[in-house]
């Protein structure tokens, strides 16, 4: 299975996660300001958001691959199999 987020989806996910972290975690005012500044630099269409989208896609797909595939040693050889 492959997951490919597009930039608007990655932006929405980033906004949601950072808002929840800002509101629910015990962060200093400086940390909250740093999160706000970081979010403001990742507007739709910006190069930073493109890089974030690529990184999210890589991380999500690596997690999915690790969860559903595993390396098994059989007769002295390693092979990748589905769980």
CNS distance restraints for C-alpha pairs under 8 A (distance, minus, plus):
assign (resid   1 and name CA) (resid  64 and name CA) 7.44 0.50 0.50
assign (resid   1 and name CA) (resid  65 and name CA) 7.92 0.50 0.50
assign (resid   2 and name CA) (resid  61 and name CA) 6.14 0.50 0.50
assign (resid   2 and name CA) (resid  64 and name CA) 7.97 0.50 0.50
assign (resid   3 and name CA) (resid  57 and name CA) 6.72 0.50 0.50
assign (resid   3 and name CA) (resid  60 and name CA) 7.03 0.50 0.50
assign (resid   3 and name CA) (resid  61 and name CA) 6.22 0.50 0.50
assign (resid   4 and name CA) (resid  57 and name CA) 5.76 0.50 0.50
assign (resid   5 and name CA) (resid   9 and name CA) 5.83 0.50 0.50
assign (resid   5 and name CA) (resid  10 and name CA) 6.05 0.50 0.50
assign (resid   5 and name CA) (resid  53 and name CA) 6.79 0.50 0.50
assign (resid   5 and name CA) (resid  56 and name CA) 7.79 0.50 0.50
assign (resid   5 and name CA) (resid  57 and name CA) 6.27 0.50 0.50
assign (resid   6 and name CA) (resid  10 and name CA) 6.20 0.50 0.50
assign (resid   6 and name CA) (resid  53 and name CA) 6.87 0.50 0.50
assign (resid   7 and name CA) (resid  11 and name CA) 5.98 0.50 0.50
assign (resid   7 and name CA) (resid  44 and name CA) 6.95 0.50 0.50
assign (resid   7 and name CA) (resid  45 and name CA) 7.59 0.50 0.50
assign (resid   7 and name CA) (resid  49 and name CA) 6.78 0.50 0.50
assign (resid   7 and name CA) (resid  50 and name CA) 6.52 0.50 0.50
assign (resid   7 and name CA) (resid  53 and name CA) 5.88 0.50 0.50
assign (resid   8 and name CA) (resid  12 and name CA) 6.18 0.50 0.50
assign (resid   8 and name CA) (resid  44 and name CA) 6.76 0.50 0.50
assign (resid   9 and name CA) (resid  13 and name CA) 6.19 0.50 0.50
assign (resid  10 and name CA) (resid  14 and name CA) 6.02 0.50 0.50
assign (resid  10 and name CA) (resid  49 and name CA) 7.85 0.50 0.50
assign (resid  10 and name CA) (resid  52 and name CA) 7.51 0.50 0.50
assign (resid  10 and name CA) (resid  53 and name CA) 5.56 0.50 0.50
assign (resid  10 and name CA) (resid  56 and name CA) 7.43 0.50 0.50
assign (resid  11 and name CA) (resid  15 and name CA) 6.09 0.50 0.50
assign (resid  11 and name CA) (resid  42 and name CA) 7.76 0.50 0.50
assign (resid  11 and name CA) (resid  43 and name CA) 7.76 0.50 0.50
assign (resid  11 and name CA) (resid  44 and name CA) 7.06 0.50 0.50
assign (resid  11 and name CA) (resid  49 and name CA) 7.15 0.50 0.50
assign (resid  11 and name CA) (resid  53 and name CA) 7.95 0.50 0.50
assign (resid  12 and name CA) (resid  16 and name CA) 6.13 0.50 0.50
assign (resid  13 and name CA) (resid  17 and name CA) 6.11 0.50 0.50
assign (resid  14 and name CA) (resid  18 and name CA) 5.97 0.50 0.50
assign (resid  15 and name CA) (resid  19 and name CA) 5.93 0.50 0.50
assign (resid  15 and name CA) (resid  39 and name CA) 7.32 0.50 0.50
assign (resid  16 and name CA) (resid  20 and name CA) 6.18 0.50 0.50
assign (resid  17 and name CA) (resid  21 and name CA) 6.13 0.50 0.50
assign (resid  18 and name CA) (resid  22 and name CA) 6.01 0.50 0.50
assign (resid  18 and name CA) (resid  35 and name CA) 7.10 0.50 0.50
assign (resid  19 and name CA) (resid  23 and name CA) 6.04 0.50 0.50
assign (resid  20 and name CA) (resid  24 and name CA) 5.78 0.50 0.50
assign (resid  20 and name CA) (resid  25 and name CA) 7.78 0.50 0.50
assign (resid  21 and name CA) (resid  25 and name CA) 5.31 0.50 0.50
assign (resid  22 and name CA) (resid  26 and name CA) 7.95 0.50 0.50
assign (resid  22 and name CA) (resid  27 and name CA) 6.88 0.50 0.50
assign (resid  22 and name CA) (resid  32 and name CA) 5.98 0.50 0.50
assign (resid  22 and name CA) (resid  35 and name CA) 7.67 0.50 0.50
assign (resid  27 and name CA) (resid  31 and name CA) 5.92 0.50 0.50
assign (resid  27 and name CA) (resid  32 and name CA) 6.47 0.50 0.50
assign (resid  28 and name CA) (resid  32 and name CA) 6.38 0.50 0.50
assign (resid  29 and name CA) (resid  33 and name CA) 6.11 0.50 0.50
assign (resid  30 and name CA) (resid  34 and name CA) 6.15 0.50 0.50
assign (resid  31 and name CA) (resid  35 and name CA) 6.28 0.50 0.50
assign (resid  32 and name CA) (resid  36 and name CA) 6.25 0.50 0.50
assign (resid  33 and name CA) (resid  37 and name CA) 6.10 0.50 0.50
assign (resid  34 and name CA) (resid  38 and name CA) 6.09 0.50 0.50
assign (resid  35 and name CA) (resid  39 and name CA) 6.10 0.50 0.50
assign (resid  36 and name CA) (resid  40 and name CA) 6.15 0.50 0.50
assign (resid  37 and name CA) (resid  41 and name CA) 6.50 0.50 0.50
assign (resid  38 and name CA) (resid  42 and name CA) 6.81 0.50 0.50
assign (resid  39 and name CA) (resid  43 and name CA) 7.47 0.50 0.50
assign (resid  41 and name CA) (resid  46 and name CA) 7.90 0.50 0.50
assign (resid  41 and name CA) (resid  48 and name CA) 7.42 0.50 0.50
assign (resid  42 and name CA) (resid  46 and name CA) 6.14 0.50 0.50
assign (resid  42 and name CA) (resid  47 and name CA) 7.97 0.50 0.50
assign (resid  42 and name CA) (resid  48 and name CA) 5.69 0.50 0.50
assign (resid  42 and name CA) (resid  49 and name CA) 5.11 0.50 0.50
assign (resid  43 and name CA) (resid  49 and name CA) 6.70 0.50 0.50
assign (resid  44 and name CA) (resid  49 and name CA) 6.61 0.50 0.50
assign (resid  45 and name CA) (resid  49 and name CA) 6.76 0.50 0.50
assign (resid  45 and name CA) (resid  50 and name CA) 7.18 0.50 0.50
assign (resid  46 and name CA) (resid  50 and name CA) 6.54 0.50 0.50
assign (resid  47 and name CA) (resid  51 and name CA) 6.31 0.50 0.50
assign (resid  48 and name CA) (resid  52 and name CA) 6.14 0.50 0.50
assign (resid  49 and name CA) (resid  53 and name CA) 5.99 0.50 0.50
assign (resid  50 and name CA) (resid  54 and name CA) 6.29 0.50 0.50
assign (resid  51 and name CA) (resid  55 and name CA) 6.18 0.50 0.50
assign (resid  52 and name CA) (resid  56 and name CA) 6.05 0.50 0.50
assign (resid  53 and name CA) (resid  57 and name CA) 6.15 0.50 0.50
assign (resid  54 and name CA) (resid  58 and name CA) 6.20 0.50 0.50
assign (resid  55 and name CA) (resid  59 and name CA) 6.10 0.50 0.50
assign (resid  56 and name CA) (resid  60 and name CA) 5.98 0.50 0.50
assign (resid  57 and name CA) (resid  61 and name CA) 6.03 0.50 0.50
assign (resid  58 and name CA) (resid  62 and name CA) 5.98 0.50 0.50
assign (resid  59 and name CA) (resid  63 and name CA) 6.16 0.50 0.50
assign (resid  60 and name CA) (resid  64 and name CA) 6.22 0.50 0.50
assign (resid  61 and name CA) (resid  65 and name CA) 6.00 0.50 0.50
assign (resid  62 and name CA) (resid  66 and name CA) 6.07 0.50 0.50
assign (resid  63 and name CA) (resid  67 and name CA) 6.11 0.50 0.50
assign (resid  64 and name CA) (resid  68 and name CA) 6.16 0.50 0.50
assign (resid  65 and name CA) (resid  69 and name CA) 5.51 0.50 0.50
assign (resid  66 and name CA) (resid  70 and name CA) 6.60 0.50 0.50
assign (resid  68 and name CA) (resid  82 and name CA) 5.69 0.50 0.50
assign (resid  68 and name CA) (resid  83 and name CA) 5.45 0.50 0.50
assign (resid  69 and name CA) (resid  80 and name CA) 6.36 0.50 0.50
assign (resid  69 and name CA) (resid  81 and name CA) 5.48 0.50 0.50
assign (resid  69 and name CA) (resid  82 and name CA) 4.53 0.50 0.50
assign (resid  69 and name CA) (resid  83 and name CA) 5.81 0.50 0.50
assign (resid  70 and name CA) (resid  80 and name CA) 5.50 0.50 0.50
assign (resid  70 and name CA) (resid  81 and name CA) 5.61 0.50 0.50
assign (resid  70 and name CA) (resid  82 and name CA) 6.53 0.50 0.50
assign (resid  70 and name CA) (resid  83 and name CA) 6.92 0.50 0.50
assign (resid  71 and name CA) (resid  78 and name CA) 6.20 0.50 0.50
assign (resid  71 and name CA) (resid  79 and name CA) 5.50 0.50 0.50
assign (resid  71 and name CA) (resid  80 and name CA) 4.56 0.50 0.50
assign (resid  71 and name CA) (resid  81 and name CA) 6.44 0.50 0.50
assign (resid  72 and name CA) (resid  78 and name CA) 5.36 0.50 0.50
assign (resid  72 and name CA) (resid  79 and name CA) 5.39 0.50 0.50
assign (resid  72 and name CA) (resid  80 and name CA) 6.27 0.50 0.50
assign (resid  72 and name CA) (resid  81 and name CA) 7.03 0.50 0.50
assign (resid  73 and name CA) (resid  77 and name CA) 5.32 0.50 0.50
assign (resid  73 and name CA) (resid  78 and name CA) 4.29 0.50 0.50
assign (resid  73 and name CA) (resid  79 and name CA) 6.44 0.50 0.50
assign (resid  74 and name CA) (resid  78 and name CA) 6.18 0.50 0.50
assign (resid  74 and name CA) (resid  79 and name CA) 7.39 0.50 0.50
